[in-house]
C-alpha cells in the first residue's frame, strides 16, 4: 500500500486493515481498485492469447496486433500507476487457491 508524505496509508485499506472511508483518499482508493481489476483482466487476456498462439489459431497479423495491444496496455498501466503513486504490490490481491495476482 502506498503512503502519503505524512506516512499514512492511502487507498483502500487503513493501517488497521479496514476499508479507508477518508474522503481525501477516495480517489486514490478508487484508482487502486480500478487498476487492480484492469491488471487482473490484462493478465487473463495475456494468458488466453498465449494459449491461442501456442494452439496456432491466430494469424501472424493477429499475433502482431495482439502483442502491440498488450504492450500498449502495459505502458498505460505504468503511466497510471505513476499518476496515482501506486506500485505493483498495491495492485496485488489474494485469489485464494490460485495464489496472488502479482
VENPEWO-V708701 format. One line per field, one symbol per residue. ss: DSSP state (H for helix, E for strand, L for the rest). phi: phi as a letter, one per 20 degrees, with the letter a starting at -180 (. if undefined). A space follows every 10 residues. Layout:
# VENPEWO-V708701
ss = ???
phi = ???
This chain:
# VENPEWO-V708701
ss = LLELLLLLEL LLELLLLLEL LLHHHHHHHH HHHHHHHHHH HHHHHHHHHH HHHHHLLLLH HHHHHHHHHH HHHHHHHHHH HHHLLLLHHH HLLELHHHLE LL
phi = .fcegfnefc ofdefenefe dfgfdfffff ffffffffff ffffffffff ffffemedfg ffffffffff ffffffffff ffgelddgff efceemfene fd
